[in-house]
Amino acid sequence: PKILAYAIPIASLVSVTLVFSRMSAENEITAMRASGISLWQIVNPAILLALASSGCLFYLNMFAVPHLEATRKSMMKGELLSNPSTFLRGGTTIDLGGLSVDIGEKQEDGTLKDLRVIEVDKANDIVSNQLLAQSGKIIDTTETSFTIEFIDVIILDNNWEFTKNKDGKNESLSGVKVTRLPNANTTYTFYTNDELNSGNLRKRAKYLNIKEMIARLAVLKNKEQTKTVRREHTDLLYNLNKNLALSFSPLAFLLMALPFGLRSSRSETSMGLFISLIVMMTYYATILITGAFDKHTAMHPEILVWMPNIIFQSLG
């Protein structure tokens, strides 16, 4: 469903451009208008299809996708508890409470390569310890934990930091106690229930359906308007308006695609399609850019996210 939310508008854009470009290239548009059929009558089926697509997207963006994404995240956490080896993959990072495990590579026999375990001092928000290992493997698994044996280990402990040179660039490490265990093994037990219990009980804005968003906005309105509350309020408003704006994207794409299709000739069909693809990329790039301001109250991202729809529909 999450892919459909983007595939349906793109399919509308491409299909409208191709269909009306071919009709125009074969002079069918000219023949229809000469027979007394108005331009609005010609494009009515496409407009009705775009409105139907928008209704489908409204359900997907406002109900189905948030619910299924929240369910997927919950299932992944549950799978981590019962089968940690599934999620210990090459090129991934697993967060377990105050620990973060980076895995460079996973071989077919289950051996993990280029491991790094980072312990963060949350009170001071700094890295307090690091464990580096050339390889490792899971040697024991229980319902609440799994144990990794690390091979050829280097341990960096104490609160370490870089010293700066005159240009302000990192020059060297200071305050680091290095413990090397060459050709020696060490084990560490990771408690997966820490991961299950470390998250916030409240769902993030992108996992809320429209009813839950409106309910939370009503609750925040009655709270003391601190900076944190205002940022959460803006985040909720942005996600609500983004989902609504994306729901109307088929109509925006239709109105931009129709001129390219209706005005094209035999030599311009491919160019009209190319321009339509540029329109599509511009639209989604603008949506992504507005997402960078989703917690900046002063920028009003909940209004900015509507700009692509307003501009594209007006131009179309």
N, C-alpha and C positions, 0 to 999 in steps of 0.2 A: 504493500500500500504506500509506503514512503516513496518508492520509485515511481509509482503511478502518479503521485502528486506532481511530479516534474515531467513525466513522459506524456501525459495527456495534453498539457498546453503546447509542448513541442510538436507533438503529432498534429495538433490543430493548425499550428503555424505552417508546417511543411505541406500538409495535405491541401490546405486552402490555396497556398501559393501555386502548387503543382496543378491543381484542378482548374483554377481560373486562368492560369497562364496558358494551359493547353486550349481552353475554350476561346481565349482571346487570339491565340496564334492561328486557330482554325477558322477565325472570323465568326464563330458562333455567337459571341457577345453582340457583334454588329448586326447579325441576322435577327437576333431576339429583339434588340431595340428597334430595328426597322419594322418588326411585326407588331409593335405597340407594347411590348413588355418593358416595364420600367426597370431602372437599375436596382431599385429597392426590391422589386419582385425577384430579380435574378439572385440577389445575395441573401434573401430572407432565409432559405434553408440553412445556409452557413451560419447566420446569426442565431437561429434557433438551436443549432447544434452546439454553438459556443455557449449559449445560456444553459443548455442541458449539461455540458461539460463543467461549467462553473458550479452548478448544483451538486454534481458528483464530487467535485473538489472540495466544496464546502463541508460535506460529510466526512471526507477523508481527512482534511486538515484540522477540523474542529473536534472530531470524535474518534475516528478509527486509528489514525496514526499516533496521536498522543497515548492512547490506551495501549496499543500494541508495542510501542517503543518502551513504555514503562514495564510492561510484562516481559519484554525481551531482556531488559536490564536485570529484573528480578530473577529470571531464569538463569542468566549467566552467573549471578552471584551464587545461586543454589548449586549450579554445576561445579563452580570452583570449590565449594565445600565437599562435594562427593567425589570429584575427579580432577584434582589440581593439575595433573599432567596434561589435560586437554588445553589448559590456558597458558601453560609454560611453553611458549612458542618462540622461535627466533625472531628478533627484531621487535619484541614486545616488552612492556613494563607492567608489572603487577604491584599494586599498592596493597599492603597488608598492615593496617593500623599505622604505626609510625615508621614502618619500613617500606622501602621501594626496591623492587628487584628488577634489574635490567638484564635481559638475555640477548646475547649477540646472535647465537645460532643454536638450532636443535637438530641433532643428527637422527638418522633413522632408528638407531638402537635406543633412543631416549636420552643420550648424553647431551648435556647443555654446555655450550662453549661461551667463553668471554662473559663471565658473570660479574655483576656488580650489585652489591647490597648497600643501600644508603639508609642511615638512621638520621632522622631530622629531630633537632631540639625545637619542639613547637613553641616553647616559651619564648625563645630568642629568634626563632625562624632562621636557624642556621644548620648546616650539616655538622653533626657531631662525630659521626664515625662512618667509615667506609670499609667494605670488604671486597677485594678484587680477587678473582680466581680464574685460572685458565679454563677450567672445566668443572663439571659437577653432575650429579645424578640424584634422582629421588630414591631413597633407600627404605622409606617407611611411610605409610599413609594410614591415618585413623579418621574417624568421623569428624574430628575437630582440628586436625593438624596434619602437616606433612613435613618430613625431614629431608634435607638436601645434604649430601656429602660434597664438600668443596675440596678441590685438588689444586695444589701449587698456589697457595694463598698469600696475598699481601694485605695487611690490615693497616689502615690509616685511622688513628684515633686522636682524641682531644679535639677541641674546636679549632679547625684549621682555616686559614685564610691566605689570600695572595698579598704579598707586599707590592706596592706600586712604585714605578719609576717616575722620573720627572714629567713624562708625558701622560701620566695617569694610567698607563697600561700595566697589565699583570706581568710581574717580573719573576717572582719565585714564591714558593710556599713557605710559610712560617708557622710555628706552633704545631708542627705535625710530628707525631710519634709513629714511626714506621716499624711494623713488626712483619718480618718475612718468614714464611714457613715453606721454603722450597722443598719439593718432593714430599711434602707432608700433607695430611688430610685433616680437615676439621668439619664438624657437622653443626647444623643449626636447624632448629625446629620452628616452623612458621605456623602460627595458630590462625586458621582460616575463619574462626568465629570473630576474630578481631575485625576482619574485613566486613563481615556481615553486620557488625554492631557499630562500625565507625562512621557510617553515613548518616546524613540528616534524615530524620523521619518524614519531613515534608518533601513532597515531590517538587522537582525543579519545574520552572514555568513551561518548558517545552514538553513536559509530560502531562500537562493539565489539559482537559477538554474545556470547551467554552463555558460550561456551567461552573466548573471548578475555578476557572480564572475570574469570572465575575464575582463569585462568592469570596475569593481571597481579596480581590480589589475592595469589596465592601468592608471586609475586616480591617484592611490596612488604612482605609479612610478614617476609621474611628480610633486609630492608634496615634500616639504622639509622633509628630512628623520629624523624626530624626533623619540624619543623612542616610542611615542604613535602610530605613523604611521607605524613603523617597526613591532610593536606588532600586529596591525590590518592586515598588509601585511602577517605576518606569520600565523595568524588565518585563513585568507582566503585561503592561500596555503594549509594549513593542511586539511581544510574541502574539498577542491577540490580534493586533492590526496586521502583522506580517502574514498570519494565517488567512485573514480575510482578504488581504491584497492578492496573495497567491491564488486564492479561490477565483478571483476575477481576471486572472492572467489570460485565460483563453480568449476572452472578449478583447483585451488589449492587443493580443497577438493577431486576432482576426482582423481588427480594424487597421493594423499596420500591414498585414499581408495582402488584403484586398486590392489596394492601389497598385502594388507591384504585379499582382496577377492580372488585373483588368487592363492595365496599360501595356503589358508586354507583347512583343511580336515574336516571330519564330527565333530571331537571333537574340532575344533578350530573356528567354525563359530561364536559362541557367543563371544569368545575372540577377534576376529577380529572386531566385531561390538563394543565391549567395548573400544578397542583401538581407533577406529574411533571417538567415542564420546569424548574421552580424547583429540584427535586432534582438534575437533571442539571447545571444551572449551578453549584449549590453544590458538587457533587462535583468538577468540573473546576477551579473557583476554588480549592478547598482544595489540589488537586494543584499548581497553579501557585504558591500561597503557600509550600508546602513546598520548592519549587524554589529559593526565595530563600536557603535555608540549606544548599544542596547541598555547600558547602565548609566549613561550620561544624561541626567535629567535636563540640563540646560539646552542640549542639542535637540530635544524632542524627537527621538528616533521613531516614535509611534506615528508621527506626521511624515517624516522623511521617507518612510517605507512605502507611502502611497505615491510618491513622486513619479516612479516609472509608469504606473498605471495612468496617472493623470496626463503625463506628457505623451505617452504612446497613444492613448485613446483620443486625445485632442488632435495630435498630428494626423492620426488615421482618419 
